[in-house]
């Protein structure tokens, strides 16, 4: 299953979690932030679009 929006090209990005403990930031692992993809019907085709593209299509 695709993790990229076919309309705008939004894709997963890496992010850091910062944990504060006693005034210092601890080293933490990087994690992947996924785009909010939802199934939507566009021109009779069922696509997984990000929510910002679905919102733009309804206007």
PyMOL commands that set and color helices and strands:
alter all, ss='L'
color gray80, all
select helices_A, chain A and resi 51-58
alter helices_A, ss='H'
color red, helices_A
select strands_A, chain A and resi 13-16+19-21+24-26+30-33+37-42+45-50
alter strands_A, ss='S'
color yellow, strands_A
deselect
rebuild
show_as cartoon
